[in-house]
Amino acid sequence: MQINSNYANLQESYLFLTIAKKVAAYTQAHPNHNIIRMGIGDVTQPLVPAVIEAMHKATDEMAHKETFHGYSPDQGYDFLREAIQDYYAKRGVSLKLSEIFIGDGAKSDIGNIVDIFSDDNCVLIPDPVYPVYVDTNVMAGRKVSYLNANEQNGFLGMPDESVKADIIYLCSPNNPTGAVYNKEQLKAWVDYALKNDAVILFDAAYESFIVGDELPHSIFEIEGAKRCAIEFCSFSKTAGFTGVRCGYTVIADELTCGDTKLNTLWARRQATKFNGVNYITQRAAAAVFSEEGQKQVKSVIEYYRANAKLMVDAFREMGVWFTGGENSPYIWHKVPDGMTSWEFFDYLLNEAEVVGTPGSGFGKNGEGFFRLTAFGTYEKTKEAMERLKKLLK
Ligand SMILES: Cc1ncc(COP(=O)(O)O)c(C=O)c1O
């Protein structure tokens, strides 16, 4: 037997483990103190009533022979794919049902999509970044180069004709930086991909945090994107499904390599290695798109957005450089001069009893930056911002 030796090239991920250890040690030393956690990107608000109702109803259906459901269709039930199709149509994007794939969340699909590409491709990944993009390519032994996102470009890296890339990862609104590409910027990426025969893997997991129609929610709002992009989306942050697990991936028929449709390859890959998302969850996901469901999930997003606004206002008042917050649940801010991200982590924990995530954990360009999330309660976010203002103003 031989193991996949590429696993030895993975960087150990100490980030959240180290944070947990440091917070545990602090809590043990200060048992009755009120620590405010703004580090983890998980949601905290419960599923909305329309979703719960759909889950109950679907569960009852599973209890009767006449309405019981076994294996789901490979690409997901039509009722959910039609709801997604309508959702895109509202933004002027027309999709065929066969271009929509239901999966168990964006992480799995983003991780598994690499199966359909040769290991010889050059991969371009932004730094800082959601670590899954890097690790899944390192596991396959692919050559990765990095796209610098930094203060100068507002953490939105742009194409460079001198860099060869076959597979490009973009995430907008971005985790960890909260930065969002506008239509012109995405158009530049689409043009680059079309010119260079590259594919863009577009992670839209946070699209529902975008306000208004000015900024693109989907890369398919950009002319030509169907010929060069795959889009990944998720119910996790849109509707609190982090523990339920459901997402979707869109591959248009126009996306080809030679005569081969990537849609056909992904359909084959999924039919071979994946057995679908359960009926109850797909009913729950479809309920997100009902009139009531949309109202309810939007009001939860508004709740998180109100937290983000408290954070944006506080950082403006403090005069600290930051990105995100306005169309994203993340604030990515600069740490005080002379401190590393980890030094700031310790400083914030010890002096303000607030926990965040050191930017250096997301890549070398994250050094000197820090991520705070808006997924907590309004009261705690408010209190945390008061503490930060006392410390940093
Ligand atoms: C950028 C980004 N993409 C994808 C995911 C994973 O989403 P899911 O819960 O659908 O797997 C996350 C989760 O935090 C994320 O931050």
PDBQT file of the ligand as one rigid body, heavy atoms in Angstrom, charges set to zero:
ROOT
HETATM    1  C1  LIG A 401     -16.262  31.157   1.725  1.00  0.00    +0.000 C 
HETATM    2  C2  LIG A 401     -16.974  29.957   2.195  1.00  0.00    +0.000 A 
HETATM    3  N1  LIG A 401     -17.342  29.035   1.299  1.00  0.00    +0.000 NA
HETATM    4  C3  LIG A 401     -17.974  27.921   1.670  1.00  0.00    +0.000 A 
HETATM    5  C4  LIG A 401     -18.273  27.682   2.992  1.00  0.00    +0.000 A 
HETATM    6  C5  LIG A 401     -18.914  26.389   3.380  1.00  0.00    +0.000 C 
HETATM    7  O1  LIG A 401     -20.269  26.458   3.338  1.00  0.00    +0.000 OA
HETATM    8  P1  LIG A 401     -21.176  25.179   3.638  1.00  0.00    +0.000 P 
HETATM    9  O2  LIG A 401     -21.621  25.287   5.050  1.00  0.00    +0.000 OA
HETATM   10  O3  LIG A 401     -22.292  25.294   2.653  1.00  0.00    +0.000 OA
HETATM   11  O4  LIG A 401     -20.359  23.949   3.394  1.00  0.00    +0.000 OA
HETATM   12  C6  LIG A 401     -17.916  28.601   3.962  1.00  0.00    +0.000 A 
HETATM   13  C7  LIG A 401     -18.224  28.345   5.383  1.00  0.00    +0.000 C 
HETATM   14  O5  LIG A 401     -17.872  29.003   6.284  1.00  0.00    +0.000 OA
HETATM   15  C8  LIG A 401     -17.243  29.767   3.553  1.00  0.00    +0.000 A 
HETATM   16  O6  LIG A 401     -16.859  30.682   4.437  1.00  0.00    +0.000 OA
ENDROOT
TORSDOF 0
